[in-house]
Amino acid sequence: GASYFDYDGECKLLSTLERVNSCTTVLLRRPEGASDPAVLDALKHAEVIYFRGGNQCNLVAWRDTPIQEAVVQLVARGGGTGGGSAGLAIQGALAVYDGCKGSARSPLALASPYGATVSFAPSLFDWEPLDATLTDSHFVKRDRMGRLMTFLCRQLANGKRDDAWGLGIDEGSTIVIDREGLGTVYGDVAYMVHADRSSSGCEGDGEE
């Protein structure tokens, strides 16, 4: 089938949190799963939609699908959304580092901002608290500060913005953003990077 439901993995961890009454994992095996009536019905009755880790290159393919619209509607009616790893990568409203051409590593990204692995997709969601923000995960453990700085430099180089923000969350950490836009860090650490300087280091090497 296009999808199936289970209660394993990250769902088990989420279900241990206070005020979380239930959790269901939906795995989409094929792109048409984004229009699966059973999936859309589950999302219609959900209170929170959490995107688990994996490959964000697959997740960005859900743009302009019923799933994307279902998430937007859920948040509009007072629900919540979020994600870990790849699921976090798609939450920023600035752009999505899509990872479609391999994983970008900090040394190579800094040395070659237009290298093949530094690739982006338009954002899936326009969450106001994450306006002008690009997100990244596994931040300290995988030494991703350099690549996040490169990502932001690239976003400024396209001339669409004068400044941009990067949110880096380390393993074992979580940020919960409330309705007022106030974020609270749980666990270890999270980093905010503000890019508001010249993007000259990213100009002349390619096109956005």
PyRosetta script that sets phi, psi and omega in degrees:
from pyrosetta import init, pose_from_sequence

init()
pose = pose_from_sequence("GASYFDYDGECKLLSTLERVNSCTTVLLRRPEGASDPAVLDALKHAEVIYFRGGNQCNLVAWRDTPIQEAVVQLVARGGGTGGGSAGLAIQGALAVYDGCKGSARSPLALASPYGATVSFAPSLFDWEPLDATLTDSHFVKRDRMGRLMTFLCRQLANGKRDDAWGLGIDEGSTIVIDREGLGTVYGDVAYMVHADRSSSGCEGDGEE")
pose.set_psi(1, 173.3)
pose.set_omega(1, -178.6)
pose.set_phi(2, -75.2)
pose.set_psi(2, -24.2)
pose.set_omega(2, -175.6)
pose.set_phi(3, -155.6)
pose.set_psi(3, 165.6)
pose.set_omega(3, 170.6)
pose.set_phi(4, -150.4)
pose.set_psi(4, 162.8)
pose.set_omega(4, -176.2)
pose.set_phi(5, -114.9)
pose.set_psi(5, 139.9)
pose.set_omega(5, 172.6)
pose.set_phi(6, -150.3)
pose.set_psi(6, -179.1)
pose.set_omega(6, -175.6)
pose.set_phi(7, -128.8)
pose.set_psi(7, 27.1)
pose.set_omega(7, -176.3)
pose.set_phi(8, -100.6)
pose.set_psi(8, -172.7)
pose.set_omega(8, 174.1)
pose.set_phi(9, 62.8)
pose.set_psi(9, -135.7)
pose.set_omega(9, -175.1)
pose.set_phi(10, -64.7)
pose.set_psi(10, -22.6)
pose.set_omega(10, 177.3)
pose.set_phi(11, -59.7)
pose.set_psi(11, -41.6)
pose.set_omega(11, -179.9)
pose.set_phi(12, -60.4)
pose.set_psi(12, -41.3)
pose.set_omega(12, 179.9)
pose.set_phi(13, -67.8)
pose.set_psi(13, -44.4)
pose.set_omega(13, -179.6)
pose.set_phi(14, -62.5)
pose.set_psi(14, -33.9)
pose.set_omega(14, -177.4)
pose.set_phi(15, -70.2)
pose.set_psi(15, -14.0)
pose.set_omega(15, 178.1)
pose.set_phi(16, -83.8)
pose.set_psi(16, -10.4)
pose.set_omega(16, -177.8)
pose.set_phi(17, -76.7)
pose.set_psi(17, 148.1)
pose.set_omega(17, 178.1)
pose.set_phi(18, -61.0)
pose.set_psi(18, 137.4)
pose.set_omega(18, 176.7)
pose.set_phi(19, 75.6)
pose.set_psi(19, 4.6)
pose.set_omega(19, 172.3)
pose.set_phi(20, -96.4)
pose.set_psi(20, 113.7)
pose.set_omega(20, -173.9)
pose.set_phi(21, -91.2)
pose.set_psi(21, -28.3)
pose.set_omega(21, -178.6)
pose.set_phi(22, -159.8)
pose.set_psi(22, 163.1)
pose.set_omega(22, -179.7)
pose.set_phi(23, -155.7)
pose.set_psi(23, 135.3)
pose.set_omega(23, 178.0)
pose.set_phi(24, -130.8)
pose.set_psi(24, 132.1)
pose.set_omega(24, 175.3)
pose.set_phi(25, -93.6)
pose.set_psi(25, 131.4)
pose.set_omega(25, 175.5)
pose.set_phi(26, -114.4)
pose.set_psi(26, 119.1)
pose.set_omega(26, 178.1)
pose.set_phi(27, -105.4)
pose.set_psi(27, 119.8)
pose.set_omega(27, 178.4)
pose.set_phi(28, -94.0)
pose.set_psi(28, 114.8)
pose.set_omega(28, -177.4)
pose.set_phi(29, -81.6)
pose.set_psi(29, -28.7)
pose.set_omega(29, -178.3)
pose.set_phi(30, -136.8)
pose.set_psi(30, 158.2)
pose.set_omega(30, -178.4)
pose.set_phi(31, -54.3)
pose.set_psi(31, -34.7)
pose.set_omega(31, -178.5)
pose.set_phi(32, -66.7)
pose.set_psi(32, -11.7)
pose.set_omega(32, 175.4)
pose.set_phi(33, -61.5)
pose.set_psi(33, -21.3)
pose.set_omega(33, 178.9)
pose.set_phi(34, -68.4)
pose.set_psi(34, -10.9)
pose.set_omega(34, 176.3)
pose.set_phi(35, -117.3)
pose.set_psi(35, 11.0)
pose.set_omega(35, -179.0)
pose.set_phi(36, -62.9)
pose.set_psi(36, 120.9)
pose.set_omega(36, -178.5)
pose.set_phi(37, -56.5)
pose.set_psi(37, -37.0)
pose.set_omega(37, -180.0)
pose.set_phi(38, -65.9)
pose.set_psi(38, -39.1)
pose.set_omega(38, 178.1)
pose.set_phi(39, -65.7)
pose.set_psi(39, -47.1)
pose.set_omega(39, -177.7)
pose.set_phi(40, -65.0)
pose.set_psi(40, -34.0)
pose.set_omega(40, 176.9)
pose.set_phi(41, -66.7)
pose.set_psi(41, -40.2)
pose.set_omega(41, 177.9)
pose.set_phi(42, -63.3)
pose.set_psi(42, -41.3)
pose.set_omega(42, 179.6)
pose.set_phi(43, -67.9)
pose.set_psi(43, -34.5)
pose.set_omega(43, -179.7)
pose.set_phi(44, -61.7)
pose.set_psi(44, -31.0)
pose.set_omega(44, -176.9)
pose.set_phi(45, -102.6)
pose.set_psi(45, 4.0)
pose.set_omega(45, -178.6)
pose.set_phi(46, -78.3)
pose.set_psi(46, 156.8)
pose.set_omega(46, 172.8)
pose.set_phi(47, -102.1)
pose.set_psi(47, -29.8)
pose.set_omega(47, 177.7)
pose.set_phi(48, -140.5)
pose.set_psi(48, 137.7)
pose.set_omega(48, 174.6)
pose.set_phi(49, -114.8)
pose.set_psi(49, 120.8)
pose.set_omega(49, -177.2)
pose.set_phi(50, -116.2)
pose.set_psi(50, 126.3)
pose.set_omega(50, 178.2)
pose.set_phi(51, -94.9)
pose.set_psi(51, 117.7)
pose.set_omega(51, -177.8)
pose.set_phi(52, -78.7)
pose.set_psi(52, 173.8)
pose.set_omega(52, -179.7)
pose.set_phi(53, -69.7)
pose.set_psi(53, 173.5)
pose.set_omega(53, -178.5)
pose.set_phi(54, 150.0)
pose.set_psi(54, -120.2)
pose.set_omega(54, -177.5)
pose.set_phi(55, -128.1)
pose.set_psi(55, 110.6)
pose.set_omega(55, -178.0)
pose.set_phi(56, -67.3)
pose.set_psi(56, -17.2)
pose.set_omega(56, 175.4)
pose.set_phi(57, -62.0)
pose.set_psi(57, -33.5)
pose.set_omega(57, 175.5)
pose.set_phi(58, -73.2)
pose.set_psi(58, -37.8)
pose.set_omega(58, -176.1)
pose.set_phi(59, -69.5)
pose.set_psi(59, -35.0)
pose.set_omega(59, -179.1)
pose.set_phi(60, -68.3)
pose.set_psi(60, -16.8)
pose.set_omega(60, 177.0)
pose.set_phi(61, -71.1)
pose.set_psi(61, -9.7)
pose.set_omega(61, 179.6)
pose.set_phi(62, -85.0)
pose.set_psi(62, 2.3)
pose.set_omega(62, 177.7)
pose.set_phi(63, -61.6)
pose.set_psi(63, 140.2)
pose.set_omega(63, 179.6)
pose.set_phi(64, 62.6)
pose.set_psi(64, 30.6)
pose.set_omega(64, 174.9)
pose.set_phi(65, -113.3)
pose.set_psi(65, 166.6)
pose.set_omega(65, 177.5)
pose.set_phi(66, -58.8)
pose.set_psi(66, -28.6)
pose.set_omega(66, 178.8)
pose.set_phi(67, -65.5)
pose.set_psi(67, -45.5)
pose.set_omega(67, 179.2)
pose.set_phi(68, -57.7)
pose.set_psi(68, -45.5)
pose.set_omega(68, -179.6)
pose.set_phi(69, -65.5)
pose.set_psi(69, -36.8)
pose.set_omega(69, 179.5)
pose.set_phi(70, -64.0)
pose.set_psi(70, -38.5)
pose.set_omega(70, 178.7)
pose.set_phi(71, -67.2)
pose.set_psi(71, -43.8)
pose.set_omega(71, 178.9)
pose.set_phi(72, -60.3)
pose.set_psi(72, -42.8)
pose.set_omega(72, -179.7)
pose.set_phi(73, -66.5)
pose.set_psi(73, -39.0)
pose.set_omega(73, 179.1)
pose.set_phi(74, -61.2)
pose.set_psi(74, -45.8)
pose.set_omega(74, 179.9)
pose.set_phi(75, -65.7)
pose.set_psi(75, -37.5)
pose.set_omega(75, -179.9)
pose.set_phi(76, -63.7)
pose.set_psi(76, -31.2)
pose.set_omega(76, -179.2)
pose.set_phi(77, -91.4)
pose.set_psi(77, 8.7)
pose.set_omega(77, 173.6)
pose.set_phi(78, 107.5)
pose.set_psi(78, 3.4)
pose.set_omega(78, 178.3)
pose.set_phi(79, -84.1)
pose.set_psi(79, -172.8)
pose.set_omega(79, -178.2)
pose.set_phi(80, -133.1)
pose.set_psi(80, 166.0)
pose.set_omega(80, 176.9)
pose.set_phi(81, -148.1)
pose.set_psi(81, 165.0)
pose.set_omega(81, 179.4)
pose.set_phi(82, 177.4)
pose.set_psi(82, -168.1)
pose.set_omega(82, 179.2)
pose.set_phi(83, 179.2)
pose.set_psi(83, 166.6)
pose.set_omega(83, 177.8)
pose.set_phi(84, -119.5)
pose.set_psi(84, 143.4)
pose.set_omega(84, 178.3)
pose.set_phi(85, 56.7)
pose.set_psi(85, -114.3)
pose.set_omega(85, 178.7)
pose.set_phi(86, -59.3)
pose.set_psi(86, -33.9)
pose.set_omega(86, 178.3)
pose.set_phi(87, -67.3)
pose.set_psi(87, -26.7)
pose.set_omega(87, 173.8)
pose.set_phi(88, -77.2)
pose.set_psi(88, -37.1)
pose.set_omega(88, -175.7)
pose.set_phi(89, -58.5)
pose.set_psi(89, -27.9)
pose.set_omega(89, -176.1)
pose.set_phi(90, -91.3)
pose.set_psi(90, 3.4)
pose.set_omega(90, -174.5)
pose.set_phi(91, -87.2)
pose.set_psi(91, -25.4)
pose.set_omega(91, -176.8)
pose.set_phi(92, -67.0)
pose.set_psi(92, 143.6)
pose.set_omega(92, -177.4)
pose.set_phi(93, -89.8)
pose.set_psi(93, -8.1)
pose.set_omega(93, -178.7)
pose.set_phi(94, -79.1)
pose.set_psi(94, -52.8)
pose.set_omega(94, 179.9)
pose.set_phi(95, -171.5)
pose.set_psi(95, 172.6)
pose.set_omega(95, 177.3)
pose.set_phi(96, -121.1)
pose.set_psi(96, 123.1)
pose.set_omega(96, 168.0)
pose.set_phi(97, -71.6)
pose.set_psi(97, 113.1)
pose.set_omega(97, -167.6)
pose.set_phi(98, -89.6)
pose.set_psi(98, -18.1)
pose.set_omega(98, 178.5)
pose.set_phi(99, 63.3)
pose.set_psi(99, 17.2)
pose.set_omega(99, -175.0)
pose.set_phi(100, -71.6)
pose.set_psi(100, -17.2)
pose.set_omega(100, -178.5)
pose.set_phi(101, -117.2)
pose.set_psi(101, 29.2)
pose.set_omega(101, -179.7)
pose.set_phi(102, 103.0)
pose.set_psi(102, 165.9)
pose.set_omega(102, -177.1)
pose.set_phi(103, -83.1)
pose.set_psi(103, 125.0)
pose.set_omega(103, 178.7)
pose.set_phi(104, -77.7)
pose.set_psi(104, 132.5)
pose.set_omega(104, 176.8)
pose.set_phi(105, -108.5)
pose.set_psi(105, 146.9)
pose.set_omega(105, -172.2)
pose.set_phi(106, -53.4)
pose.set_psi(106, -51.0)
pose.set_omega(106, -176.7)
pose.set_phi(107, -58.5)
pose.set_psi(107, -43.3)
pose.set_omega(107, -178.4)
pose.set_phi(108, -73.4)
pose.set_psi(108, -36.7)
pose.set_omega(108, 178.9)
pose.set_phi(109, -64.5)
pose.set_psi(109, -42.1)
pose.set_omega(109, 178.9)
pose.set_phi(110, -65.5)
pose.set_psi(110, -38.7)
pose.set_omega(110, -178.3)
pose.set_phi(111, -75.5)
pose.set_psi(111, -30.0)
pose.set_omega(111, -176.6)
pose.set_phi(112, -140.6)
pose.set_psi(112, 81.5)
pose.set_omega(112, -175.4)
pose.set_phi(113, -60.1)
pose.set_psi(113, -21.3)
pose.set_omega(113, 178.9)
pose.set_phi(114, -107.1)
pose.set_psi(114, 22.2)
pose.set_omega(114, 175.0)
pose.set_phi(115, -63.2)
pose.set_psi(115, 160.7)
pose.set_omega(115, -173.0)
pose.set_phi(116, -57.8)
pose.set_psi(116, -34.8)
pose.set_omega(116, -175.0)
pose.set_phi(117, -78.5)
pose.set_psi(117, -11.5)
pose.set_omega(117, 179.6)
pose.set_phi(118, -91.3)
pose.set_psi(118, 79.6)
pose.set_omega(118, -173.8)
pose.set_phi(119, -123.7)
pose.set_psi(119, 147.8)
pose.set_omega(119, -173.8)
pose.set_phi(120, -131.2)
pose.set_psi(120, 157.3)
pose.set_omega(120, 172.1)
pose.set_phi(121, -128.0)
pose.set_psi(121, 154.1)
pose.set_omega(121, 175.5)
pose.set_phi(122, -59.5)
pose.set_psi(122, 152.3)
pose.set_omega(122, -178.1)
pose.set_phi(123, -63.9)
pose.set_psi(123, 149.5)
pose.set_omega(123, 175.4)
pose.set_phi(124, -86.2)
pose.set_psi(124, -33.2)
pose.set_omega(124, -173.3)
pose.set_phi(125, -128.6)
pose.set_psi(125, 150.1)
pose.set_omega(125, -178.3)
pose.set_phi(126, -114.2)
pose.set_psi(126, 54.5)
pose.set_omega(126, -179.1)
pose.set_phi(127, -68.4)
pose.set_psi(127, 125.3)
pose.set_omega(127, -175.3)
pose.set_phi(128, -58.1)
pose.set_psi(128, -42.7)
pose.set_omega(128, 179.7)
pose.set_phi(129, -63.7)
pose.set_psi(129, -19.0)
pose.set_omega(129, -179.9)
pose.set_phi(130, -110.2)
pose.set_psi(130, 23.9)
pose.set_omega(130, 176.0)
pose.set_phi(131, -59.9)
pose.set_psi(131, 137.8)
pose.set_omega(131, 179.4)
pose.set_phi(132, 60.6)
pose.set_psi(132, 23.9)
pose.set_omega(132, -175.6)
pose.set_phi(133, -120.1)
pose.set_psi(133, 137.6)
pose.set_omega(133, 173.2)
pose.set_phi(134, -115.7)
pose.set_psi(134, 135.0)
pose.set_omega(134, -172.9)
pose.set_phi(135, -106.9)
pose.set_psi(135, 153.1)
pose.set_omega(135, 176.8)
pose.set_phi(136, -147.8)
pose.set_psi(136, 153.2)
pose.set_omega(136, -173.9)
pose.set_phi(137, -126.7)
pose.set_psi(137, 179.0)
pose.set_omega(137, -177.9)
pose.set_phi(138, 50.5)
pose.set_psi(138, 41.3)
pose.set_omega(138, -158.1)
pose.set_phi(139, -67.9)
pose.set_psi(139, -55.1)
pose.set_omega(139, -177.7)
pose.set_phi(140, -77.7)
pose.set_psi(140, -45.4)
pose.set_omega(140, -175.3)
pose.set_phi(141, -57.6)
pose.set_psi(141, -36.2)
pose.set_omega(141, -177.4)
pose.set_phi(142, -106.5)
pose.set_psi(142, 14.8)
pose.set_omega(142, 172.8)
pose.set_phi(143, 53.2)
pose.set_psi(143, 62.2)
pose.set_omega(143, -171.9)
pose.set_phi(144, -105.0)
pose.set_psi(144, 8.2)
pose.set_omega(144, 178.4)
pose.set_phi(145, -60.7)
pose.set_psi(145, -44.3)
pose.set_omega(145, -178.8)
pose.set_phi(146, -61.1)
pose.set_psi(146, -42.6)
pose.set_omega(146, -179.1)
pose.set_phi(147, -71.7)
pose.set_psi(147, -34.2)
pose.set_omega(147, 177.8)
pose.set_phi(148, -65.3)
pose.set_psi(148, -39.9)
pose.set_omega(148, 176.0)
pose.set_phi(149, -61.9)
pose.set_psi(149, -38.7)
pose.set_omega(149, 177.1)
pose.set_phi(150, -65.4)
pose.set_psi(150, -43.2)
pose.set_omega(150, 178.4)
pose.set_phi(151, -56.9)
pose.set_psi(151, -44.2)
pose.set_omega(151, -178.0)
pose.set_phi(152, -69.0)
pose.set_psi(152, -40.1)
pose.set_omega(152, 177.9)
pose.set_phi(153, -59.5)
pose.set_psi(153, -40.8)
pose.set_omega(153, 178.3)
pose.set_phi(154, -63.3)
pose.set_psi(154, -38.8)
pose.set_omega(154, -179.7)
pose.set_phi(155, -66.7)
pose.set_psi(155, -35.1)
pose.set_omega(155, 176.6)
pose.set_phi(156, -73.0)
pose.set_psi(156, -33.5)
pose.set_omega(156, -175.8)
pose.set_phi(157, -66.0)
pose.set_psi(157, -22.2)
pose.set_omega(157, -179.6)
pose.set_phi(158, -78.0)
pose.set_psi(158, -2.6)
pose.set_omega(158, 173.1)
pose.set_phi(159, 78.0)
pose.set_psi(159, 6.3)
pose.set_omega(159, -177.5)
pose.set_phi(160, -86.8)
pose.set_psi(160, -19.4)
pose.set_omega(160, -177.6)
pose.set_phi(161, -141.0)
pose.set_psi(161, 155.6)
pose.set_omega(161, 174.8)
pose.set_phi(162, -97.4)
pose.set_psi(162, -15.6)
pose.set_omega(162, 176.4)
pose.set_phi(163, -150.7)
pose.set_psi(163, 162.1)
pose.set_omega(163, -178.5)
pose.set_phi(164, -154.5)
pose.set_psi(164, 156.7)
pose.set_omega(164, -179.5)
pose.set_phi(165, -119.7)
pose.set_psi(165, 146.6)
pose.set_omega(165, 173.9)
pose.set_phi(166, -122.7)
pose.set_psi(166, 132.9)
pose.set_omega(166, 177.7)
pose.set_phi(167, -113.9)
pose.set_psi(167, 114.9)
pose.set_omega(167, 179.0)
pose.set_phi(168, -111.7)
pose.set_psi(168, 125.0)
pose.set_omega(168, -177.9)
pose.set_phi(169, -118.5)
pose.set_psi(169, 129.4)
pose.set_omega(169, -178.1)
pose.set_phi(170, -84.6)
pose.set_psi(170, 164.6)
pose.set_omega(170, 176.7)
pose.set_phi(171, -62.6)
pose.set_psi(171, 138.7)
pose.set_omega(171, -179.1)
pose.set_phi(172, 86.2)
pose.set_psi(172, 0.2)
pose.set_omega(172, 179.6)
pose.set_phi(173, -115.0)
pose.set_psi(173, 153.9)
pose.set_omega(173, 179.0)
pose.set_phi(174, -141.5)
pose.set_psi(174, 143.0)
pose.set_omega(174, 170.1)
pose.set_phi(175, -116.4)
pose.set_psi(175, 125.8)
pose.set_omega(175, 175.9)
pose.set_phi(176, -108.4)
pose.set_psi(176, 122.8)
pose.set_omega(176, -178.5)
pose.set_phi(177, -107.7)
pose.set_psi(177, 123.7)
pose.set_omega(177, -176.3)
pose.set_phi(178, -87.0)
pose.set_psi(178, -177.0)
pose.set_omega(178, -175.9)
pose.set_phi(179, -65.5)
pose.set_psi(179, -22.0)
pose.set_omega(179, 178.4)
pose.set_phi(180, -87.6)
pose.set_psi(180, -0.8)
pose.set_omega(180, -179.8)
pose.set_phi(181, 86.7)
pose.set_psi(181, 9.0)
pose.set_omega(181, 179.8)
pose.set_phi(182, -87.3)
pose.set_psi(182, 124.5)
pose.set_omega(182, -179.3)
pose.set_phi(183, -99.8)
pose.set_psi(183, 137.7)
pose.set_omega(183, 177.5)
pose.set_phi(184, -120.5)
pose.set_psi(184, 129.4)
pose.set_omega(184, -179.5)
pose.set_phi(185, -91.2)
pose.set_psi(185, 130.2)
pose.set_omega(185, 174.5)
pose.set_phi(186, -116.3)
pose.set_psi(186, 142.4)
pose.set_omega(186, -178.7)
pose.set_phi(187, 95.2)
pose.set_psi(187, -131.1)
pose.set_omega(187, -173.0)
pose.set_phi(188, -88.2)
pose.set_psi(188, -99.1)
pose.set_omega(188, -173.2)
pose.set_phi(189, -135.2)
pose.set_psi(189, 160.8)
pose.set_omega(189, 171.0)
pose.set_phi(190, -140.6)
pose.set_psi(190, 156.5)
pose.set_omega(190, -175.5)
pose.set_phi(191, -127.4)
pose.set_psi(191, 138.6)
pose.set_omega(191, 170.6)
pose.set_phi(192, -114.3)
pose.set_psi(192, 129.4)
pose.set_omega(192, 178.9)
pose.set_phi(193, -117.4)
pose.set_psi(193, 126.8)
pose.set_omega(193, 179.9)
pose.set_phi(194, -108.8)
pose.set_psi(194, 118.2)
pose.set_omega(194, 178.4)
pose.set_phi(195, -101.0)
pose.set_psi(195, 111.3)
pose.set_omega(195, -179.5)
pose.set_phi(196, -138.8)
pose.set_psi(196, 22.1)
pose.set_omega(196, 179.5)
pose.set_phi(197, -111.5)
pose.set_psi(197, -178.9)
pose.set_omega(197, 179.6)
pose.set_phi(198, -58.5)
pose.set_psi(198, 141.6)
pose.set_omega(198, 177.3)
pose.set_phi(199, -97.5)
pose.set_psi(199, 24.7)
pose.set_omega(199, -174.6)
pose.set_phi(200, -58.6)
pose.set_psi(200, -27.7)
pose.set_omega(200, 179.2)
pose.set_phi(201, -68.7)
pose.set_psi(201, -13.2)
pose.set_omega(201, -179.0)
pose.set_phi(202, -115.6)
pose.set_psi(202, 9.6)
pose.set_omega(202, -177.4)
pose.set_phi(203, -99.7)
pose.set_psi(203, 147.8)
pose.set_omega(203, 173.3)
pose.set_phi(204, 87.7)
pose.set_psi(204, -0.6)
pose.set_omega(204, -177.8)
pose.set_phi(205, -103.4)
pose.set_psi(205, -8.0)
pose.set_omega(205, -177.9)
pose.set_phi(206, 169.4)
pose.set_psi(206, -175.3)
pose.set_omega(206, 179.9)
pose.set_phi(207, -113.1)
pose.set_psi(207, 144.4)
pose.set_omega(207, 178.5)
pose.set_phi(208, -70.7)
pose.dump_pdb("model.pdb")
